[in-house]
Amino acid sequence: MSAHPASRSWHREPWLWFLMSGPIVVVVAAIATAVIAVRTSDVLVSNDYYREGLAFSHAMGKEEMAPRAGPGALLRVDVTGGRVQAILRPADPPAFLRLTLHDATHTGGGEVVVLASKGGGLYEGALPVSSQAPWQVDLDDDRGRMHLSGTWPRSAAELRLGELGR
């Protein structure tokens, strides 16, 4: 009889593979992460993120004040005539409204439409032509005291915002 047990080759040892499996998984995950990082871009990160965050905070403050002030608006779109109308119920009507239309599927600044007062709470402006995706709508008055927002599907002829939306 031999004093030494029969030794197996190194690649036939189960403990070796068990101990090496953790580092192998980490290396594969690191390579996968590097491939994803190289192939995709960070389009949602703005170069001026701090100022946009402050503007967002300011807008949220105006939205919180809106229900107490009670403003509301009804937006109507005439696609064939290329016009957009806003019917506003303010206590003190502004001279004009600023309607910002963001394509909900893209990042970017959006298109701004100035809605001029026609009297009696009716405002009207030219509708820009863009894609068929839904609009993210922001409606502000000329004094910066009112901010209403919502999502406007292109299939809808009108959108109610604020107190008119409830």
Buried (B, 14 or more C-beta within 10 A) or exposed (E): EEEEEEEEEEEEEEEEEEEEEEEEEEEEEEEEEEEEEEEEEEEEEEEEEEEEEEEEEEBEEBBEEBEEBEBBBBBBBEEEEEBBBBBBBBEEBBEBBBBBBBBBEEEEEBBEBEBEBEEEBBBBBEBEEBEEEBBBBBBBBEEEBBBBBBEBEBEBEEBBBBBBEE
